[in-house]
Amino acid sequence: MSTIETDSTMTRRILLPFVALAVGALTLAGCDSFLEPEPESFQTSTTFYNTPDQVGQAVNGAYTQMRGLFGSGQYRNLVERRGPTLTKDFDVNLPRTVGGSPQTDEWTMTVDNDQSEVLWQLTYDLVKEANVILAQIEGVEFQDQARKARLRGEARTMRALAYWFAAQAWGDVPLILEPAQGPSEAIPDGRAPRQEVYSQVISDLTS
């Protein structure tokens, strides 16, 4: 019995290094594919923009983004409340208050008022969506060239609308016309003069 146990132990000791080497080889062989899996739960710019219908879905999504921009309370606060019809003393939503939205009407906004910050984010989210569509659509083969031109035109129109509003609201603003490839491109240094922004708006609308 002891001889059998000894032989079994010796066999295990001999086989163990080979088993470890085999496992290690398999692990190393599959390491690259394990660390770089194809996304399965979400689409990316390399896996989504492959067909005309997918481009059409992206344009529809950009319209949803535009609705979020111009249907938001921030847009109303920054635009309508700065007109002559509403004042701090006659605000049906926030009567006789000095914080929050009425600051935009009285041009007394402070750094802790998030109305402009949120609207800025919504504006550049729409710009981002349009830029991605315009960058990707050229590589998609369309049988119907008129449809391709229409989708491209819709994306450029939405970008023009976003930049027109940005120039109206803030004056000089960053002018981003390509999808950002990193933080430095997403938040560029400096702002383009308002007239340059208007020129891009005109270019987008007439193209």
PyMOL commands that set and color helices and strands:
alter all, ss='L'
color gray80, all
select helices_A, chain A and resi 2-29+31-35+45-48+52-70+73-82+102-106+115-137+145-170+183-186+194-206
alter helices_A, ss='H'
color red, helices_A
deselect
rebuild
show_as cartoon
